Amino acid sequence: MNKRNVAALMLSAALVNASYAVGANTPAPSEERTVSEVQPQTSSHTVDPFWRNATVYFLLTDRFANGDPSNDNAYGRQPDGDKLRSFMGGDLAGIIQKLEEGYFADLGVTAIWHTPVIEQIHRPFEEYGRSYPFHGYWPRDWTGVDEAFGTEAEFARMVELAHEQGIRILVDVIVNHAGPPINATDPRWPNDWVREGPDCDWASFAGVATCQIVPALQDIRTESEEPVALPPHLIEKWQSEGRLETEMAELDAFFERTGFPRAPKYYLIKWQTDWVREYGVDGFRIDTAKHVDPDVWAILKSEAEIAFADWKAANPDKVLDDRDFYMMGEVYNFGINGFQNAVAGTRAYDFGDIEVDFYDFGFDALINMGFATHARLPAPDLFQFYSDQMDSTFDGVGVLNYIASHDDQSPLDPLRENGYENAIKLLLAPGGVQIYYGDELDRSLVVEGTTGDATLRSFMNWEVLETEAGQASLLHWQRLANFRKNHFAVGAGRHEEHAWSPYVFSRVINEPSAQDKVLVGLADEAFGSINTYGVFADGERVRDAYHGDEMVVTNGALAFPTERKIALLELVR
């Protein structure tokens, strides 16, 4: 079938740089800096089809489920921030509760990515309105759990429960910055840890990676190799908690083993990989990846792999399988086929003066910020376009598609008026997928009275499960996501179109670690039969995973017991 001129159909999206920031600002041009040559630190590799087909459930820890109301006002925080900018009670106990209920397993997700649960600044930031760090991206101490989110014991229990259900846990990693300095409780980090400028100008590598993305945040000097002492506030805190000697001994052992200088980035690498070594975390989602020298990510990935191997060796009875540690990145304004700052026909991000392929620096996948725009295309155009990309530029690596997220203020269908179609486009598209909490329940992304990205971050709308419409929406997402979970071919296989009315396509994967094939039929009007186009042979028994019925291929076709608008067809094994 002829390729479509998809580029001519593309719609523009107003994506905002660094929208996780505390407020709008007009950056001044960065001072002149020498841009060092950025060289790949790891060779490209073929990513496991499990991860290329991943279904990742992304949730804001504070906005998902409140399992322990007793921690709602940790550190004396109050619900007095601007609208949707205070803590609302979601915590690790709530995630555990939903794991115990089987919510994630029933939905068919293969991994859970939750926002950071490390200790945040205690007081609200007020320069751009009154805002608390409910989102988890304003760190105060990378080595412990914020009391509002729970305890390390609960973190361990969450990982354990997820693993028992075959679900991976992805931790959100922050290396670029610490939270805003407020007062003596939330102090400024020493000047040899954080820079005072220049502001990012977004026009060059230096103007993105060695600058302040927002003046209020404390940008870590991640380019530095100069040894620094620990911040006094951390020493005092650990001393008061009775763990100073332990923390210091662990740091001594880390720096002795690695030979790294005691520069800020290496402390952070040690602290982040501790969560892997101690609890068996399966992967990282990297925040603000483009704002940090890429070689930091290659080192982080290497250290995480060592930590993952250590955990597996210490916990042989808890190991899921032999899959490697997984790392995906948020390179803001990166998307496939030249979307925004991505370089068309390559995997590179264009900084203005240099281009960087983040896949060469330890990343197995990048979040695809173009999908919410591309998904405005009809499904056949969308799927063929993504198939072409997965078969060429992104062959063998991961992309993570989404229709909504916590900081993309141009989501697909913010009012959730086309939930049925949205699910089909996301969950049946080539590539991995990110379900943003509430996608499956049509949680509205328009909340009156909010400013900026707060409108995207309302509390999970569990109440809709009391309605017939809510149950129907969830069931639709469950059927599609479980089909994807059971078939690597959906996200990682080769796409081939066969017919238009109904729209019929197949996905086939034939790799050493995965052999699989599926056939899908979609239509606006119900259909009662479908040609199998040789994907399934006469006499083979086939199941429609969406409706649950089985039938035998006869004369190259399947006759359904009842008419339907969607058919997800798989061999009965």
Residue pairs with C-beta under 8 A, 6 or more apart in sequence:
1 384
1 497
3 384
3 388
4 381
4 384
4 385
6 377
6 381
6 384
6 385
7 337
9 377
9 381
10 373
10 374
11 373
11 376
12 373
13 370
13 372
13 373
13 410
14 409
14 410
15 332
15 333
15 340
15 369
15 408
15 409
15 410
16 407
16 409
17 202
17 213
17 332
17 333
18 213
18 214
18 288
18 291
18 332
19 407
19 408
19 409
19 452
19 453
20 135
20 137
20 287
20 288
20 406
20 407
20 453
21 213
21 214
21 216
21 217
22 125
22 127
22 128
22 131
22 180
22 214
22 216
22 217
23 127
23 128
23 129
23 214
23 216
23 452
24 128
24 452
25 199
25 214
25 215
27 199
27 200
27 201
27 202
28 198
28 199
28 201
29 198
29 201
29 203
29 207
30 198
30 199
30 200
30 201
30 203
30 204
30 206
30 207
30 210
30 211
31 197
31 198
33 206
33 210
34 206
35 204
35 205
35 206
35 353
35 354
37 354
38 205
38 293
38 294
38 295
38 354
38 356
39 295
40 357
40 360
40 361
41 294
41 295
41 298
41 299
41 360
41 361
41 362
42 298
42 301
42 302
42 360
42 361
42 362
43 360
44 359
44 360
44 396
44 397
45 396
46 396
46 397
47 364
47 365
47 396
47 397
47 398
48 323
48 324
48 513
49 488
49 492
49 509
49 511
49 513
49 514
50 110
50 323
50 488
50 514
51 323
51 326
51 364
51 365
51 398
51 432
52 365
52 396
52 397
52 398
52 431
52 432
52 488
52 491
52 492
53 110
53 432
53 484
53 487
53 488
53 489
53 490
53 491
53 492
54 110
54 111
54 365
54 398
54 400
54 432
54 433
54 491
55 108
55 109
55 110
55 111
55 427
55 432
55 433
55 435
55 481
55 484
55 485
56 109
56 110
56 111
56 112
56 113
56 170
56 400
56 432
56 433
56 434
56 435
57 104
57 107
57 109
57 111
57 112
57 113
57 434
57 435
57 437
58 113
58 114
58 402
58 405
58 406
58 434
58 435
58 436
58 437
59 95
59 112
59 113
59 114
59 115
59 437
59 460
60 90
60 114
60 115
60 134
60 135
60 136
60 406
60 437
60 457
61 90
61 91
61 92
61 95
61 114
61 115
61 116
61 117
61 136
61 149
62 87
62 88
62 89
62 90
62 91
62 115
62 134
62 135
62 136
62 148
62 149
63 88
63 90
63 134
63 437
63 457
63 458
63 459
63 460
64 90
64 94
64 95
64 98
64 114
64 437
64 460
65 90
65 91
65 94
65 95
65 97
65 98
65 460
65 462
66 72
66 88
66 89
66 90
66 91
66 93
66 94
67 91
67 92
67 93
67 94
67 95
67 96
67 97
68 91
68 93
68 94
68 150
69 89
71 91
71 147
71 148
71 149
71 150
72 87
72 89
72 148
73 87
74 87
74 146
74 147
74 148
75 122
75 147
75 148
76 122
77 86
77 87
77 122
77 124
77 132
77 148
78 86
79 86
79 87
79 88
80 86
80 124
80 130
81 124
81 130
81 131
81 132
82 129
82 130
82 131
82 450
82 451
82 454
83 447
83 449
83 450
83 451
83 454
84 447
84 450
84 454
84 455
84 457
84 458
85 129
85 130
85 131
85 132
85 134
85 454
86 132
86 134
87 132
87 134
87 148
88 134
88 459
90 459
90 460
91 148
91 149
91 150
91 154
92 117
92 145
92 149
92 150
92 151
92 154
92 155
92 157
92 158
93 150
93 154
95 112
95 114
95 158
96 154
96 157
96 158
96 161
98 104
99 158
99 161
99 162
99 165
99 167
100 161
102 165
104 112
104 162
104 165
104 167
105 165
105 166
105 167
106 478
107 435
107 440
107 474
107 477
107 478
107 481
107 482
108 478
108 480
108 481
108 482
108 483
108 484
108 485
109 167
109 435
109 481
109 485
110 166
110 167
110 168
110 485
111 167
111 168
111 169
111 170
111 282
111 283
112 162
112 167
112 168
112 169
112 170
113 170
113 172
113 285
113 434
114 169
114 170
114 171
114 172
115 135
115 136
115 137
115 172
115 406
116 136
116 137
116 139
116 171
116 172
116 173
116 174
116 287
117 136
117 145
117 146
117 149
117 150
117 155
118 136
118 139
118 140
118 141
118 142
118 143
118 144
118 145
118 146
118 174
119 139
119 140
119 141
119 142
119 144
119 145
119 146
119 147
120 133
120 136
120 138
120 139
120 140
120 146
120 148
120 179
121 133
121 138
121 139
121 140
121 179
121 180
121 182
121 185
121 186
122 140
122 182
122 185
122 186
123 182
123 183
123 185
123 186
124 130
124 131
124 132
124 182
125 131
125 132
125 133
125 138
125 179
125 180
125 182
125 216
127 180
127 216
128 216
129 451
133 179
134 148
134 457
135 406
135 457
136 146
136 149
136 172
137 174
137 179
137 287
138 178
138 179
138 180
138 217
139 174
139 177
139 178
139 179
140 178
140 179
140 186
141 234
141 237
142 174
142 268
142 271
142 272
143 238
143 247
143 271
143 274
144 152
144 241
145 151
145 152
145 154
145 155
155 275
155 279
156 278
156 279
158 169
159 169
159 279
159 280
159 281
160 318
162 168
162 169
163 169
163 280
163 318
163 320
166 320
168 282
168 283
168 320
168 326
169 281
169 282
169 283
170 281
170 282
170 283
170 284
170 285
170 326
170 328
171 272
171 275
171 276
171 281
171 283
171 284
171 285
172 284
172 285
172 287
173 272
173 284
173 285
173 286
173 287
173 300
174 287
174 288
175 220
175 222
175 265
175 268
175 269
175 272
175 286
175 287
175 288
175 292
175 296
175 300
176 213
176 219
176 220
176 222
176 287
176 288
176 291
176 292
177 194
177 213
177 217
177 218
177 219
177 220
177 288
178 189
178 193
178 194
178 217
178 218
178 220
179 186
179 217
179 218
180 186
180 216
180 217
180 218
181 187
181 188
181 189
181 218
187 231
187 233
188 194
188 218
189 218
189 231
190 228
190 229
190 231
190 232
192 221
192 224
192 226
192 228
192 264
193 218
193 220
193 221
193 228
193 231
193 264
194 218
194 219
194 220
194 221
195 210
195 211
195 212
195 219
195 221
196 212
197 211
197 212
197 215
198 211
198 212
199 211
199 212
199 215
200 207
200 208
200 211
200 212
200 213
200 291
201 207
201 211
202 208
202 352
203 352
204 351
204 352
204 353
205 351
205 352
205 353
205 354
205 356
207 351
207 352
208 290
208 291
208 351
209 223
209 290
209 291
209 292
209 293
209 351
210 223
210 293
211 219
212 219
213 219
213 288
213 291
219 291
220 264
220 265
220 268
221 263
221 264
221 265
222 264
222 265
222 268
222 292
222 293
222 296
223 293
224 263
224 264
224 265
225 261
225 263
226 261
226 263
227 261
227 262
227 263
228 262
228 263
228 264
229 262
230 251
230 267
235 244
238 244
238 247
250 270
250 274
251 262
251 267
251 270
254 260
254 266
254 270
255 261
255 262
255 266
258 266
258 303
260 266
260 269
265 292
265 296
265 299
269 296
269 299
269 300
269 303
270 303
272 284
272 300
272 304
273 300
273 303
273 304
273 306
273 307
274 307
275 281
276 304
276 307
276 308
276 311
276 325
277 307
277 308
277 310
277 311
278 311
279 311
280 308
280 311
280 312
280 315
280 318
282 308
282 320
282 323
282 325
282 326
283 325
283 326
283 327
283 328
284 300
284 301
284 304
284 325
284 326
284 327
284 328
285 328
285 329
285 330
286 297
286 300
286 327
286 328
286 329
286 330
286 363
287 330
288 330
288 332
289 297
289 329
289 330
289 331
289 358
289 363
290 331
290 332
290 334
290 349
290 351
290 356
290 358
294 356
294 358
294 360
294 361
295 361
297 327
297 329
297 358
297 361
297 362
297 363
298 361
298 362
300 327
300 362
301 325
301 327
301 361
301 362
301 363
302 362
304 325
304 327
305 324
305 325
308 324
308 325
312 319
326 364
326 365
327 362
327 363
327 364
327 365
328 363
328 364
328 365
328 366
328 367
328 398
328 400
329 358
329 363
329 365
329 366
329 367
330 366
330 367
331 349
331 358
331 366
331 367
332 369
333 339
333 340
333 341
333 342
333 349
333 369
334 340
334 341
334 342
334 349
334 358
334 366
334 367
334 368
334 369
335 342
335 368
335 369
335 370
335 371
335 373
335 374
336 342
336 368
336 370
336 374
336 386
336 389
336 393
336 394
336 399
337 344
337 345
337 370
337 385
337 389
337 393
338 344
338 345
339 368
339 369
339 370
339 373
339 374
340 369
340 370
341 349
341 350
341 351
342 348
342 349
342 350
342 370
343 349
343 350
343 355
345 393
346 355
346 357
346 393
347 357
347 358
347 359
347 366
347 393
347 394
347 397
348 355
348 356
348 357
349 355
349 356
349 357
349 358
358 366
359 366
359 397
364 397
364 398
365 397
365 398
365 399
365 400
365 432
366 398
366 399
366 400
367 399
367 400
367 402
367 405
367 434
368 399
368 400
368 401
368 402
368 431
369 408
371 401
371 402
371 403
371 426
371 429
372 402
372 403
372 404
372 408
372 410
372 411
372 412
373 410
373 412
374 382
374 385
374 386
375 382
375 403
375 412
375 422
375 425
375 426
375 429
376 412
377 385
379 421
379 424
379 425
379 428
379 503
379 522
380 497
380 500
380 503
380 505
382 425
382 429
383 428
383 429
383 430
383 495
383 497
383 505
384 495
384 497
386 401
386 429
386 430
386 431
386 495
387 430
387 494
387 495
389 430
390 399
390 430
390 431
390 495
391 494
391 495
394 431
398 431
398 432
399 431
399 432
400 431
400 432
400 433
400 434
401 426
401 429
401 431
401 432
401 433
401 434
402 408
402 426
402 433
402 434
402 435
402 436
403 411
403 412
403 413
403 422
403 425
403 426
403 436
403 439
404 411
404 412
404 414
404 436
404 439
404 445
404 456
405 411
405 434
405 436
405 456
406 436
406 453
406 456
406 457
407 453
407 456
408 456
409 452
409 453
409 455
409 456
411 445
411 456
412 422
413 419
413 422
414 444
414 445
414 446
415 444
415 445
415 446
416 422
416 442
416 443
416 444
416 445
419 442
419 473
419 476
420 473
420 476
422 439
423 439
423 440
423 476
423 477
423 480
424 480
424 522
424 566
426 433
426 435
426 439
427 433
427 477
427 480
427 481
427 483
427 484
427 490
428 480
428 484
428 490
428 520
429 491
430 491
430 492
430 493
430 495
430 507
431 491
432 491
433 484
433 491
435 477
435 481
437 443
437 460
438 458
438 460
438 461
439 477
440 473
440 474
440 477
440 478
441 460
441 461
441 462
441 464
441 465
441 470
441 473
441 474
442 461
442 464
442 469
442 470
442 473
443 458
443 460
443 461
444 458
444 461
445 455
445 456
446 455
447 454
447 455
447 458
464 470
464 473
465 471
465 474
479 545
479 546
479 568
480 546
480 568
482 545
483 490
483 518
483 545
483 546
483 568
483 570
484 490
484 491
486 545
486 570
487 493
487 507
487 516
487 518
487 570
488 509
488 514
488 516
489 507
489 508
489 509
489 514
489 516
489 517
489 518
490 507
490 518
492 509
492 514
493 507
493 508
493 509
493 516
493 517
493 518
494 507
494 508
494 509
495 505
495 506
495 507
496 505
496 506
496 507
496 508
497 503
497 504
497 505
498 504
498 505
498 506
498 531
498 533
499 531
499 533
501 523
502 521
502 522
502 523
502 527
502 530
503 521
503 522
503 523
504 519
504 520
504 521
504 522
504 530
504 531
504 533
505 519
505 520
506 517
506 518
506 519
506 520
506 533
506 535
507 517
507 518
507 520
508 516
508 517
508 518
508 535
509 515
509 516
509 517
517 535
517 536
517 571
518 568
518 569
518 570
519 530
519 532
519 533
519 535
519 536
519 542
519 567
519 569
520 566
520 567
520 568
520 569
521 527
521 530
521 566
521 567
521 569
522 565
522 566
522 567
523 565
523 566
524 565
525 565
526 563
526 564
526 565
527 560
527 563
527 564
527 565
527 567
528 559
528 560
528 562
528 563
528 564
529 557
529 558
529 559
529 560
530 557
530 558
530 560
530 567
530 569
531 556
531 557
532 542
532 553
532 556
532 557
532 558
532 569
533 556
534 556
536 542
536 553
536 558
536 569
536 571
537 553
538 553
538 554
538 555
538 556
539 552
539 553
540 552
540 553
540 571
541 550
541 551
541 552
541 553
541 571
541 572
542 550
542 551
542 552
542 553
542 558
542 569
542 570
542 571
542 572
543 549
543 550
543 569
543 570
543 571
543 572
544 550
544 551
544 560
544 564
544 567
544 568
544 569
545 568
545 569
545 570
546 564
546 566
546 567
546 568
547 560
547 562
547 564
547 567
549 560
549 561
549 562
550 572
551 558
551 559
551 560
551 561
558 569
560 567
